[in-house]
Amino acid sequence: MRSFANYMIVIFMVMFWIFRIVVVVVAQDGGTFITVPINTTIEIVLSFITLICIALVIKRKLFGGILYLASYIGYFGVDLYNNAIKPFLNDGTFSMTNGFSTFISLLAVILAIVVLIDLLADRTKRPADKKTEWFYTNKDLDRKMDDRADKNNYRIL
């Protein structure tokens, strides 16, 4: 993790993960909360996948961002499509019956996209090989060819 934006994105991932755990626990206890899980079983599996993805994103692995995006698009993206996009395309109107649930799904999809964009942007900023970065970024160590370089005559027996 190299910048403040990396830390903030991971903090938002952890906050959203904790929020979804609270949603599932309250739904399992039979209480009422501002939103309900779409599918409790899949939500529990998704929380474990998210925990693995958070660890991979902290290590700056691209696979973690791709897995996070795929799992969130597969879970929250379907809900967003069914509750917001599909009724808007069919009727031309947007109903607020599932407004907060739709907002949470939209927030989850946006968060997953931002995580992947951050990992890709970080990968383009930094070279892949850290062992030679000090040599190639340091202009004082550039070697210049001189006339002695090609006059080495070694005898091979």
N, C-alpha and C positions, 0 to 999 in steps of 0.2 A: 504494500500500500504506500503510495508515494505522495499523494496530494490530499488536500482538504476535501475535495470532491469525492475521492475514493472513500474516505472515512464517512462522509455524510451519506453516501449511497448505501454502504453497509449498515449504518445505523438505521436508515429507513427500512432496509430489508429485515433487520432484527425487530424493529417496532411493528412492522406489518405481520411478521411471523407470530409475535406475542399476541397481537390483536386477534389473529385467526384462532390461536389456541384458546383465548378467552371466549370467543364466539362458540367454539365447539363445546367447551366445558359448560357454559351456561345453557346451551341447547340440550346437552345430555342431562343436566339437572332439572330440566323442565321449566326453567325460568324464561323471562322475556328479556331480550336485548335489542339493540337498535337494528341488528341484522341477524339473519339465520343462515346456517351453512346450507349450501346447495345439496350436498350429499355428504353425510357425516363420515362414512367409511373412507371415501376418497379424500376427504379433508384431512383425516388423520394420516393417511399415507403421504399426502402432499406435504404435511408438516415435517415428516422425516426427510423427504426429498429436499425440502427447503433448507433444512439444517445442514445437509451435506453440501448443498449449493452455496450456502453462506461460507462454509469453510473453504470451498474451492475458490470463491470470489475473493476472499481475504488473501489467499495464496496467489491471486491474479491468474488463475487458470481459465482459459477460454471455454473449456468444456463445462465448467460450472455455470457460466453465463448462458450458454446454449441450452443446457438442461433446465435451468431456471426459466428461461423464456418458453421453452417447449411445454413444460409442465403447467405454467401459468396460462399460456394461451389455450392449452387443452382443457383446462378447468374453468378459468374465469372468462376466457374468450368466448366459449360456447354460451355461458350465461349472459354475457354482454350481447351477443348476437341474438339470442332468443328473446331477451327482454327489451332491448333498445333498437337494434338495427332492423330486425325482421318486422316488428310492428310499424316502424317508421316507413319501411319500403312498401308494405302492404296497404296501410291506411293513410299514410302521409302525416300521421300525428304521433306524438310521444306522450304516453300516459305516465303519471307519476305514482302508479300503484306500487311498483317495486323500485322507487326512485333511489333510496339509499343503497339498496343491494346492487343496483346498476352502477351507482357511483363507486362503490367499493370494487366492483369488477373492473371498471374503467381504470381506477387507481392501480390495481394489481397489474393490469396489462401494461400500463404506462411505466410502472416501476420496473417490470421485467425488460422492457425495451431499453430503458435508460441504463440498466445494468449491463446489457450487452453492448450498447454504444460506448459506455465508459471503458469496458474491457478492450474493445476494438480500438478506441482512440488511444488508450494507454499502450497498446501493442505497436501502433504506428509511431508513437513518440519515442519509444525506447528501442534500442537495438536488441536483437535476439541473443547475441553472444555477449555476455558480461565479462568474460575473461580477457577479451582484447579491447574493450571499450576505452580503457585508459590510454592505450597506445594510439588508437586512431583519432581520438578527440584532442590529443595533445600535439600541438604544432611544433613544439620544441624538439620532439624526437624524430621529426621527418629527416630521412637520410637523403643526402644529395650525392649523386654520382660524380666522381671526379676521374681524372686520368689514371689514377693508380688502380682503379677497380678492375680494369681489363688487362693489366700487365702481370698478373700473377701467373707465373709459369711453374707449375709443379711437375716434378718428374715422377712418373709412375713406373715402378720396376716390373 
